[in-house]
Amino acid sequence: MTKRTGKGLSIGAAMKGRMETSQVAEVPVVEAPAVEVEALEPFNTRLRAGLHRRLKLHAVSEGRKLQDVVNEALEEYLSKKES
């Protein structure tokens, strides 16, 4: 079933043959420990337009989601207030 050209096997046939004959090392599967994730709740609020814009720009500049930046900021704020 291999295609032959005047020079030998086609690239596809050579790769297929190589893949079929190559040895694959058995890698043990290690399961990651279960991480308990707290459910997310919807949270709606209103912000001044300038603050919202700054917040979005900050999140984008760090490649993060807006909700992640807000979560982090609120966690930090509450930890300071609660201590």
C-alpha positions, 0 to 999 in steps of 0.5 A: 500500500505504499506509494512509490516514486522513481526515487523510493517511498513518498514522504507520507509513506516513509513517515507512516512506516517510521511511525509504525516501527518506532518504539514508544516509551510507556509513561506512567499516568499520574493523576493530579490531586483533586483541587476543591474549587469554590463555586462562582456567584454572579456579582453586579455593580456599577463603577465610574466610567474612568475606573472601569476603563482603568481596570479593563486596561490593567487586566488586558495589560496583564493578560488576565480576565477582569473577574480575576483582577476584581477577585484579587483586589477584593480578597486583598481589600478584605484581608486588610480590613479583617485583620 
